[in-house]
Amino acid sequence: MDKNQEIFENFEVPDPIRIKKVIKLIHQYFKDIKGLNILECGVTKGGVVDLLKSEGANCFGVDVNPRHLDGVNIKQVDLNDGIPDFGIKFDVIFAGEVMEHLFDDSKFIENAKNLLKQSGLLIITVPNLVFSANRLLMLFGKMPLFVFAPYHYHIYNKKVVENLIKGKGFEILKTTSSHLLFSTRRNKLGRIFEILGDIFPSLGAHLIICAKNKKS
């Protein structure tokens, strides 16, 4: 078990912007949520399955730390050992701020592909090294926000994460991001920067990639 991840034992979603954008993507590609099998890797209160369970989705979760959410079938496992088998194939697998915490991100993508239905969706969010604010910070010799931490084992920008996912047999449907500079969590004006995050994802704080499982 990766002890570096114990810091997230009591973790709850701190910024709902990414979650709202992910749920919007799911609604975009599935008109009816009811009956969908949805797995959240890194499951937590306020996350995707916690919100979509009220829409009739069959909700499942995995986390390295103990979790309990009413209406969600959760297994406590270290994803470095693989995604556990729930005995079904999934319509959607979501991993929010998870992949950078894993020793082998490529293996995780392969595991997800094997557990997705044909044309199922893999939705990933990761911190962006070249977030607009980070470009300024690094220009002046400062460490980048979000990406550098003892519990992070990988660093991504838009091209790196897209190539990783495409290389495992996925078709990228859409890449967006959470926000530029700041979000509505800090100020109502953040709504402007959330919209700009959709237009200029390579500058966004957290990348959001939606990909479709293709035939092997």
C-alpha positions as CSV (number, residue, x, y, z in Angstrom):
1,M,0.0,0.0,0.0
2,D,1.4,3.4,-1.0
3,K,1.8,5.3,2.3
4,N,2.2,8.6,0.5
5,Q,-1.5,8.6,-0.2
6,E,-2.6,8.4,3.4
7,I,-2.7,12.2,3.5
8,F,-6.0,11.9,1.5
9,E,-7.7,9.7,4.1
10,N,-10.4,12.3,4.9
11,F,-10.4,13.9,1.4
12,E,-13.5,15.6,0.0
13,V,-13.8,17.4,-3.3
14,P,-12.4,20.9,-2.6
15,D,-13.4,22.5,-5.9
16,P,-16.6,21.3,-7.6
17,I,-15.7,23.0,-11.0
18,R,-14.0,19.9,-12.4
19,I,-16.7,17.6,-11.2
20,K,-19.4,19.7,-12.8
21,K,-17.5,19.7,-16.1
22,V,-17.1,16.0,-16.0
23,I,-20.8,15.4,-15.3
24,K,-21.6,17.7,-18.2
25,L,-19.4,15.6,-20.5
26,I,-21.1,12.4,-19.3
27,H,-24.5,14.0,-20.1
28,Q,-23.2,15.1,-23.5
29,Y,-22.4,11.6,-24.6
30,F,-25.2,9.7,-22.7
31,K,-28.6,11.2,-22.9
32,D,-29.9,8.9,-20.2
33,I,-27.8,8.3,-17.1
34,K,-30.2,5.8,-15.6
35,G,-28.8,2.2,-15.7
36,L,-25.3,3.3,-16.7
37,N,-22.4,1.5,-14.9
38,I,-20.1,4.2,-13.7
39,L,-16.8,3.7,-11.8
40,E,-15.0,6.4,-10.0
41,C,-11.3,5.8,-9.2
42,G,-10.4,7.9,-6.3
43,V,-13.9,8.0,-5.1
44,T,-14.9,10.6,-2.5
45,K,-17.7,12.6,-1.1
46,G,-18.9,15.3,-3.6
47,G,-17.4,13.3,-6.5
48,V,-19.0,12.1,-9.7
49,V,-20.7,8.9,-8.5
50,D,-21.8,10.6,-5.3
51,L,-23.8,13.1,-7.4
52,L,-24.9,10.8,-10.3
53,K,-26.3,8.1,-8.0
54,S,-29.5,10.2,-7.7
55,E,-30.0,10.0,-11.5
56,G,-30.3,6.2,-11.4
57,A,-26.7,5.2,-12.4
58,N,-25.2,2.0,-11.0
59,C,-22.3,3.6,-9.1
60,F,-19.0,2.0,-8.1
61,G,-15.9,3.3,-6.5
62,V,-12.3,2.5,-5.7
63,D,-9.9,4.2,-3.3
64,V,-6.7,3.4,-1.5
65,N,-8.2,4.8,1.7
66,P,-11.4,3.6,3.4
67,R,-14.6,5.2,2.0
68,H,-18.3,4.9,2.5
69,L,-21.0,6.5,0.4
70,D,-24.6,5.4,0.5
71,G,-25.7,3.9,-2.8
72,V,-22.1,3.4,-4.1
73,N,-20.4,-0.1,-4.2
74,I,-16.8,0.7,-3.0
75,K,-13.7,-1.4,-2.8
76,Q,-10.7,-0.3,-0.9
77,V,-7.6,-1.2,-3.0
78,D,-4.4,0.3,-4.1
79,L,-4.8,1.0,-7.8
80,N,-1.1,0.3,-8.3
81,D,-2.3,-3.3,-8.0
82,G,-4.9,-2.8,-10.8
83,I,-8.5,-1.9,-10.9
84,P,-10.5,-4.5,-9.1
85,D,-13.1,-6.7,-10.9
86,F,-16.7,-5.9,-10.0
87,G,-17.9,-8.6,-12.4
88,I,-19.3,-6.1,-15.0
89,K,-18.1,-3.8,-17.8
90,F,-18.4,-0.1,-17.3
91,D,-20.0,2.6,-19.5
92,V,-17.8,5.3,-17.8
93,I,-14.6,5.1,-15.8
94,F,-13.6,8.4,-14.2
95,A,-10.3,9.1,-12.5
96,G,-10.1,12.6,-11.0
97,E,-6.6,13.7,-9.9
98,V,-5.6,10.0,-9.6
99,M,-3.2,9.1,-12.4
100,E,-0.4,11.3,-11.2
101,H,-0.4,9.4,-7.9
102,L,0.2,6.0,-9.5
103,F,3.5,4.3,-10.1
104,D,2.6,3.1,-13.6
105,D,0.1,5.4,-15.3
106,S,0.3,3.4,-18.6
107,K,-0.8,0.2,-16.8
108,F,-3.8,2.1,-15.3
109,I,-5.0,3.2,-18.8
110,E,-4.7,-0.5,-20.0
111,N,-6.7,-1.7,-17.0
112,A,-9.4,0.9,-17.7
113,K,-9.6,-0.1,-21.3
114,N,-10.1,-3.8,-20.4
115,L,-13.0,-2.9,-18.0
116,L,-14.8,-0.5,-20.3
117,K,-17.6,-1.5,-22.7
118,Q,-17.0,-1.0,-26.4
119,S,-17.3,2.8,-27.0
120,G,-17.3,3.4,-23.2
121,L,-15.8,6.6,-21.9
122,L,-12.6,7.1,-20.0
123,I,-12.5,10.5,-18.3
124,I,-9.3,11.7,-16.7
125,T,-8.4,14.9,-14.8
126,V,-4.8,15.7,-14.0
127,P,-2.9,18.8,-12.9
128,N,-1.3,20.7,-15.7
129,L,2.4,21.6,-15.4
130,V,2.1,24.5,-17.9
131,F,-1.0,26.0,-16.3
132,S,-0.9,29.8,-17.1
133,A,0.1,30.7,-13.6
134,N,2.8,28.1,-13.5
135,R,4.4,29.6,-16.6
136,L,4.9,32.8,-14.7
137,L,6.0,31.1,-11.5
138,M,8.6,29.0,-13.3
139,L,9.8,32.0,-15.3
140,F,10.8,33.6,-12.0
141,G,12.3,30.4,-10.6
142,K,9.3,29.4,-8.5
143,M,8.0,25.8,-8.2
144,P,4.7,25.1,-10.2
145,L,1.4,24.9,-8.4
146,F,-0.5,21.5,-8.0
147,V,2.0,19.3,-9.8
148,F,5.0,19.0,-7.5
149,A,4.4,16.9,-4.4
150,P,5.9,13.8,-2.7
151,Y,2.7,11.9,-3.5
152,H,2.9,12.7,-7.2
153,Y,4.9,10.4,-9.5
154,H,4.0,11.9,-12.9
155,I,3.8,15.3,-14.5
156,Y,1.6,16.1,-17.4
157,N,0.7,18.7,-20.0
158,K,-2.0,18.4,-22.7
159,K,0.2,16.7,-25.3
160,V,1.7,14.2,-22.9
161,V,-1.6,13.0,-21.3
162,E,-3.4,12.9,-24.7
163,N,-0.6,10.8,-26.3
164,L,-0.6,8.4,-23.3
165,I,-4.3,7.8,-23.7
166,K,-4.3,7.6,-27.5
167,G,-1.4,5.2,-27.3
168,K,-3.5,2.7,-25.5
169,G,-6.3,2.5,-28.1
170,F,-8.6,5.4,-27.1
171,E,-10.0,8.1,-29.3
172,I,-9.8,11.6,-27.7
173,L,-13.3,13.1,-27.9
174,K,-12.7,16.3,-26.0
175,T,-10.0,18.0,-23.9
176,T,-11.0,20.9,-21.7
177,S,-9.7,22.2,-18.4
178,S,-11.0,23.5,-15.1
179,H,-10.1,27.2,-15.4
180,L,-7.5,29.8,-16.2
181,L,-5.9,31.8,-13.3
182,F,-8.8,31.2,-10.8
183,S,-12.3,29.8,-10.6
184,T,-15.6,30.8,-9.0
185,R,-14.4,29.1,-5.9
186,R,-12.4,32.2,-5.2
187,N,-14.5,34.9,-6.9
188,K,-17.6,35.2,-9.1
189,L,-15.4,36.6,-11.9
190,G,-13.8,33.2,-12.0
191,R,-16.7,32.1,-14.3
192,I,-14.9,34.0,-17.1
193,F,-11.8,31.9,-16.5
194,E,-13.8,28.7,-16.3
195,I,-15.1,29.4,-19.8
196,L,-11.6,30.3,-21.0
197,G,-10.5,27.0,-19.6
198,D,-12.8,25.3,-22.2
199,I,-11.4,27.4,-25.0
200,F,-7.7,27.2,-24.1
201,P,-7.3,23.9,-22.2
202,S,-3.5,23.8,-22.6
203,L,-3.4,26.8,-20.2
204,G,-5.8,25.4,-17.7
205,A,-5.0,24.5,-14.1
206,H,-6.4,20.9,-14.4
207,L,-6.8,19.1,-17.7
208,I,-10.0,17.2,-18.3
209,I,-9.7,14.5,-21.1
210,C,-12.7,12.5,-22.3
211,A,-11.8,9.5,-24.5
212,K,-13.8,6.7,-26.2
213,N,-12.8,3.1,-26.0
214,K,-12.1,1.8,-29.5
215,K,-11.9,-1.8,-30.9
216,S,-8.6,-3.5,-30.2
